[in-house]
């Protein structure tokens, strides 16, 4: 993002890069990005154009997602779940919202589909154990684990989450433990 070697990236650069990356897939404008990062609109535009210059297939994908939604009236996840987007054919403000939804829904929706698949697999794999799945938040699963089962449950969790979907890029999972959710972070 900033043409800095990975091991020299500062926490602020990492935070800004995440804001740009996620902002782009949410269809964020340069104005909104400038507000979020407290930078000039010109700098935000440079971040966005630099990102698309470095990753032109992302721009192609996002544009194609909008075009498909305009053609079909909906966006679809990789698993076939559909969200209708009538706003995409509306006036400017509503159309802009619809275009952002069309860019984001296939990505965010597919991520939601994958975590749901992982949840079902983890739940089934825990049958017969005292440990149990208790909560899902975004891309995290929270389990209540019977201590003697910790090693087995950690293996189940990471295996089922890593294999919930077969993608070109592997799914990577970090497992953390603690007496409560706060301590596990």
C-alpha beads as a LAMMPS data file, in Angstrom:
LAMMPS data file: protein, C-alpha beads

185 atoms
184 bonds

1 atom types
1 bond types

-500.0 500.0 xlo xhi
-500.0 500.0 ylo yhi
-500.0 500.0 zlo zhi

Masses

1 110.0

Atoms # bond

1 1 1 0.000 0.000 0.000
2 1 1 2.740 2.474 0.943
3 1 1 5.642 0.749 -0.840
4 1 1 7.210 -0.081 2.519
5 1 1 8.739 -3.497 3.302
6 1 1 6.303 -5.597 5.329
7 1 1 8.473 -5.646 8.442
8 1 1 8.745 -1.833 8.406
9 1 1 5.022 -1.093 8.285
10 1 1 3.974 1.096 11.208
11 1 1 0.735 0.535 13.134
12 1 1 -0.685 3.741 11.608
13 1 1 0.180 2.567 8.077
14 1 1 -1.435 -0.808 8.757
15 1 1 -4.559 0.882 10.100
16 1 1 -4.718 3.244 7.109
17 1 1 -4.158 0.385 4.657
18 1 1 -7.016 -1.567 6.252
19 1 1 -9.254 1.505 6.023
20 1 1 -8.421 1.910 2.335
21 1 1 -8.811 -1.793 1.556
22 1 1 -12.119 -2.225 3.356
23 1 1 -13.315 1.211 2.292
24 1 1 -12.789 0.306 -1.351
25 1 1 -14.808 -2.907 -1.131
26 1 1 -17.549 -0.943 0.656
27 1 1 -17.540 1.565 -2.204
28 1 1 -16.287 4.377 0.023
29 1 1 -15.716 7.718 -1.671
30 1 1 -12.518 9.753 -1.379
31 1 1 -14.449 12.239 0.727
32 1 1 -15.500 9.571 3.257
33 1 1 -12.022 8.052 3.331
34 1 1 -10.478 11.473 3.935
35 1 1 -12.841 11.967 6.881
36 1 1 -12.082 8.527 8.334
37 1 1 -8.303 8.914 8.072
38 1 1 -8.215 12.652 8.802
39 1 1 -6.333 13.349 5.572
40 1 1 -7.003 15.624 2.611
41 1 1 -9.450 14.530 -0.050
42 1 1 -6.593 14.639 -2.581
43 1 1 -4.550 12.231 -0.443
44 1 1 -7.561 9.940 -0.136
45 1 1 -8.056 10.022 -3.915
46 1 1 -4.367 9.166 -4.334
47 1 1 -4.722 6.210 -1.954
48 1 1 -7.712 4.898 -3.898
49 1 1 -6.207 5.427 -7.362
50 1 1 -2.906 3.955 -6.163
51 1 1 -4.726 0.912 -4.838
52 1 1 -6.538 0.370 -8.139
53 1 1 -3.297 0.906 -10.077
54 1 1 -1.596 -1.767 -7.982
55 1 1 -4.615 -4.110 -7.986
56 1 1 -6.467 -3.430 -11.264
57 1 1 -8.438 -6.681 -11.072
58 1 1 -10.157 -5.395 -7.927
59 1 1 -11.506 -2.422 -9.909
60 1 1 -12.558 -4.743 -12.729
61 1 1 -14.341 -7.007 -10.236
62 1 1 -16.138 -4.140 -8.479
63 1 1 -17.253 -2.592 -11.777
64 1 1 -18.480 -5.979 -12.995
65 1 1 -20.406 -6.462 -9.737
66 1 1 -22.205 -3.146 -10.265
67 1 1 -22.905 -3.976 -13.929
68 1 1 -24.356 -7.375 -12.989
69 1 1 -26.568 -5.824 -10.321
70 1 1 -27.844 -3.222 -12.808
71 1 1 -28.573 -5.974 -15.318
72 1 1 -30.183 -8.437 -12.879
73 1 1 -31.520 -6.170 -10.124
74 1 1 -29.626 -8.116 -7.467
75 1 1 -26.205 -9.194 -6.215
76 1 1 -25.288 -12.759 -5.376
77 1 1 -22.790 -14.446 -3.051
78 1 1 -20.444 -17.209 -4.222
79 1 1 -22.926 -19.642 -2.628
80 1 1 -25.896 -18.265 -4.564
81 1 1 -27.593 -16.203 -1.859
82 1 1 -29.314 -13.206 -3.484
83 1 1 -29.938 -9.665 -2.285
84 1 1 -32.238 -7.596 -4.434
85 1 1 -31.045 -4.019 -4.986
86 1 1 -33.890 -1.918 -6.420
87 1 1 -31.953 1.247 -5.453
88 1 1 -29.455 0.580 -8.237
89 1 1 -31.885 1.971 -10.791
90 1 1 -32.943 5.008 -8.701
91 1 1 -31.927 8.648 -8.490
92 1 1 -28.298 9.579 -7.775
93 1 1 -28.176 9.177 -3.973
94 1 1 -30.135 5.931 -3.905
95 1 1 -28.293 4.652 -6.978
96 1 1 -24.932 5.366 -5.320
97 1 1 -26.085 3.397 -2.288
98 1 1 -27.211 0.547 -4.555
99 1 1 -23.859 0.525 -6.332
100 1 1 -22.031 0.297 -2.989
101 1 1 -24.288 -2.596 -1.975
102 1 1 -23.612 -4.305 -5.324
103 1 1 -19.848 -4.013 -4.767
104 1 1 -19.925 -5.128 -1.160
105 1 1 -22.667 -7.729 -0.913
106 1 1 -20.942 -10.530 -2.856
107 1 1 -17.814 -10.160 -0.708
108 1 1 -19.428 -9.543 2.681
109 1 1 -22.237 -11.978 1.976
110 1 1 -19.843 -14.739 0.935
111 1 1 -17.850 -14.157 4.128
112 1 1 -21.109 -14.494 6.096
113 1 1 -21.939 -17.703 4.214
114 1 1 -18.501 -19.141 5.020
115 1 1 -18.731 -18.398 8.750
116 1 1 -22.192 -20.000 8.827
117 1 1 -20.778 -23.124 7.149
118 1 1 -17.956 -23.159 9.714
119 1 1 -20.466 -22.771 12.566
120 1 1 -22.498 -25.772 11.440
121 1 1 -19.375 -27.901 10.977
122 1 1 -17.910 -26.904 14.353
123 1 1 -21.238 -27.570 16.093
124 1 1 -21.489 -31.040 14.518
125 1 1 -17.838 -31.858 15.263
126 1 1 -18.369 -30.988 18.937
127 1 1 -21.138 -33.602 19.337
128 1 1 -20.256 -35.921 22.197
129 1 1 -17.980 -33.351 23.863
130 1 1 -18.813 -31.103 26.804
131 1 1 -17.507 -28.027 24.950
132 1 1 -19.963 -25.982 22.916
133 1 1 -20.227 -23.179 20.409
134 1 1 -21.917 -20.202 22.035
135 1 1 -21.505 -17.118 19.841
136 1 1 -20.531 -15.850 16.403
137 1 1 -19.412 -12.248 15.874
138 1 1 -18.365 -11.268 12.346
139 1 1 -15.573 -13.724 11.514
140 1 1 -15.102 -15.049 15.044
141 1 1 -16.553 -18.071 16.777
142 1 1 -16.641 -18.097 20.553
143 1 1 -16.712 -21.435 22.317
144 1 1 -17.119 -22.465 25.906
145 1 1 -14.507 -25.182 26.334
146 1 1 -14.231 -27.857 28.972
147 1 1 -10.530 -27.531 29.901
148 1 1 -9.576 -31.207 29.399
149 1 1 -10.928 -30.869 25.811
150 1 1 -9.008 -27.693 24.957
151 1 1 -6.445 -29.260 22.614
152 1 1 -9.035 -31.374 20.789
153 1 1 -11.493 -28.482 20.484
154 1 1 -8.776 -26.126 19.202
155 1 1 -7.943 -28.663 16.464
156 1 1 -11.627 -29.067 15.575
157 1 1 -12.182 -25.309 15.462
158 1 1 -9.162 -24.479 13.314
159 1 1 -9.730 -27.425 10.961
160 1 1 -13.406 -26.691 10.385
161 1 1 -12.885 -22.944 9.969
162 1 1 -9.886 -23.343 7.629
163 1 1 -11.808 -25.854 5.497
164 1 1 -15.224 -24.178 5.475
165 1 1 -14.554 -23.038 1.899
166 1 1 -12.123 -23.925 -0.852
167 1 1 -10.784 -20.624 -2.157
168 1 1 -7.790 -19.626 -4.277
169 1 1 -6.334 -18.094 -1.110
170 1 1 -6.296 -20.281 2.001
171 1 1 -8.416 -19.351 4.979
172 1 1 -6.183 -18.665 7.987
173 1 1 -7.430 -19.034 11.548
174 1 1 -6.020 -17.779 14.836
175 1 1 -7.278 -19.511 17.967
176 1 1 -7.004 -17.760 21.310
177 1 1 -7.989 -18.881 24.797
178 1 1 -8.880 -17.146 28.007
179 1 1 -11.122 -17.303 31.036
180 1 1 -13.507 -14.965 29.179
181 1 1 -13.863 -13.398 25.742
182 1 1 -11.938 -10.278 26.752
183 1 1 -8.959 -12.328 27.941
184 1 1 -9.009 -14.423 24.756
185 1 1 -8.501 -11.386 22.518

Bonds

1 1 1 2
2 1 2 3
3 1 3 4
4 1 4 5
5 1 5 6
6 1 6 7
7 1 7 8
8 1 8 9
9 1 9 10
10 1 10 11
11 1 11 12
12 1 12 13
13 1 13 14
14 1 14 15
15 1 15 16
16 1 16 17
17 1 17 18
18 1 18 19
19 1 19 20
20 1 20 21
21 1 21 22
22 1 22 23
23 1 23 24
24 1 24 25
25 1 25 26
26 1 26 27
27 1 27 28
28 1 28 29
29 1 29 30
30 1 30 31
31 1 31 32
32 1 32 33
33 1 33 34
34 1 34 35
35 1 35 36
36 1 36 37
37 1 37 38
38 1 38 39
39 1 39 40
40 1 40 41
41 1 41 42
42 1 42 43
43 1 43 44
44 1 44 45
45 1 45 46
46 1 46 47
47 1 47 48
48 1 48 49
49 1 49 50
50 1 50 51
51 1 51 52
52 1 52 53
53 1 53 54
54 1 54 55
55 1 55 56
56 1 56 57
57 1 57 58
58 1 58 59
59 1 59 60
60 1 60 61
61 1 61 62
62 1 62 63
63 1 63 64
64 1 64 65
65 1 65 66
66 1 66 67
67 1 67 68
68 1 68 69
69 1 69 70
70 1 70 71
71 1 71 72
72 1 72 73
73 1 73 74
74 1 74 75
75 1 75 76
76 1 76 77
77 1 77 78
78 1 78 79
79 1 79 80
80 1 80 81
81 1 81 82
82 1 82 83
83 1 83 84
84 1 84 85
85 1 85 86
86 1 86 87
87 1 87 88
88 1 88 89
89 1 89 90
90 1 90 91
91 1 91 92
92 1 92 93
93 1 93 94
94 1 94 95
95 1 95 96
96 1 96 97
97 1 97 98
98 1 98 99
99 1 99 100
100 1 100 101
101 1 101 102
102 1 102 103
103 1 103 104
104 1 104 105
105 1 105 106
106 1 106 107
107 1 107 108
108 1 108 109
109 1 109 110
110 1 110 111
111 1 111 112
112 1 112 113
113 1 113 114
114 1 114 115
115 1 115 116
116 1 116 117
117 1 117 118
118 1 118 119
119 1 119 120
120 1 120 121
121 1 121 122
122 1 122 123
123 1 123 124
124 1 124 125
125 1 125 126
126 1 126 127
127 1 127 128
128 1 128 129
129 1 129 130
130 1 130 131
131 1 131 132
132 1 132 133
133 1 133 134
134 1 134 135
135 1 135 136
136 1 136 137
137 1 137 138
138 1 138 139
139 1 139 140
140 1 140 141
141 1 141 142
142 1 142 143
143 1 143 144
144 1 144 145
145 1 145 146
146 1 146 147
147 1 147 148
148 1 148 149
149 1 149 150
150 1 150 151
151 1 151 152
152 1 152 153
153 1 153 154
154 1 154 155
155 1 155 156
156 1 156 157
157 1 157 158
158 1 158 159
159 1 159 160
160 1 160 161
161 1 161 162
162 1 162 163
163 1 163 164
164 1 164 165
165 1 165 166
166 1 166 167
167 1 167 168
168 1 168 169
169 1 169 170
170 1 170 171
171 1 171 172
172 1 172 173
173 1 173 174
174 1 174 175
175 1 175 176
176 1 176 177
177 1 177 178
178 1 178 179
179 1 179 180
180 1 180 181
181 1 181 182
182 1 182 183
183 1 183 184
184 1 184 185
